[in-house]
Amino acid sequence: MPLAAVSGDVVIRRLCVIGVGLIGGSLARDLRRAGVVEEVVGASRNRANLERAVELGVVDRFDTDPARAVAGADMVVLAVPLGAIGPVLGHIRPALAPGAVVTDVGSAKRCVIEAAREALGEVPSWLVPGHPIAGTENSGVEASFEGLFAGRRVLLTPIDGTDREATARVRAMWEVTRAEVLEMDPDHHDEVLAATSHLPHMLAYTLVDVLGSMEERVEIFRFAAGGFRDFTRIASSDPQMWHDICLANRDALVASLERFNDELAAATEAIRRGDGPWVKALFTRAKGLRDRYTESNGREGGGHVGQ
Ligand code: NAP
């Protein structure tokens, strides 16, 4: 189904994307393709990246000052690393047009609400926190592509004071990308994503690092097979981005890591004592769960592990 067929009457006069990378660039591409946006203005720190975004047709024009870039925009998307959201919000606040809606795409949500409170002294009603559960291990505007969000989920985490009309506008924008848009409590979001996305990233990074330290003694990577590649793909993700995510969601992530450590310790003990039934029961349970999960989701791979 072409994007335009599902766009309804969504019209964004001027979209400002701050952080024209994988996520911001992919969203801009989908909205342009659907013809629901009249002008896209990009902003980030690096002029060369923004010039490339114009060349690729992702944005119409850019400004390296986000405050100048948001002038006259009716929709502003913050697609920067989590640690930059508070400072950027503080910087653009005085330049926002009346009635502008601001949303973000950060991978943890409570920290965005707290960053807004710290930067602005309140959590404004026009800020609609959001998170597309889609991505790849690649970064930058070159990595962006049309259709990244199709069939994926976007979680919006409005709080009590969030304007319902602003939330509806952000929802309508994401629906243009053919994502399924759901609303969720921000703390619940962070717990779920800690387990399904942030924990797997910690495991992948740590596994590769551990193997790297063994590499001196054994030729580990030379003989690594396809399973290793699949399992560790996400360890190629941007370190700064994952630094920000893991520290921003540290409470929920530590709880998941502790739970995992306990389970891994139990599995280690079972292997040590040669407890075949225990090990086989674990593998059988896990296989059953994964087979059911991939069947009910109707697809495999594509995006990050629940990113
Ligand atoms: P990305 O491809 O690296 O894009 C980030 C963009 O932000 C770049 O264009 C960068 O450009 C710009 N930027 C960085 N710091 C900035 C600052 N202080 N001020 C202004 N611009 C800044 O990263 P991404 O994967 O799109 O991730 C962006 C956000 O999406 C993150 O918050 C992440 O948690 C979230 N997210 C990522 C994924 C994923 O799979 N990657 C999935 C869902 C959500 P310059 O270097 O030119 O400044």
Boltz pocket constraint, residues with backbone or C-beta under 6 A from the ligand:
constraints:
  - pocket:
      binder: B
      contacts: [[A, 18], [A, 19], [A, 20], [A, 21], [A, 22], [A, 23], [A, 24], [A, 43], [A, 44], [A, 45], [A, 46], [A, 47], [A, 49], [A, 50], [A, 78], [A, 79], [A, 80], [A, 81], [A, 82], [A, 84], [A, 88], [A, 105], [A, 106], [A, 107], [A, 108], [A, 131], [A, 132], [A, 133], [A, 134], [A, 135], [A, 136], [A, 137], [A, 138], [A, 139], [A, 140], [A, 141], [A, 238], [A, 241], [A, 245], [A, 304], [A, 307]]
      max_distance: 6.0
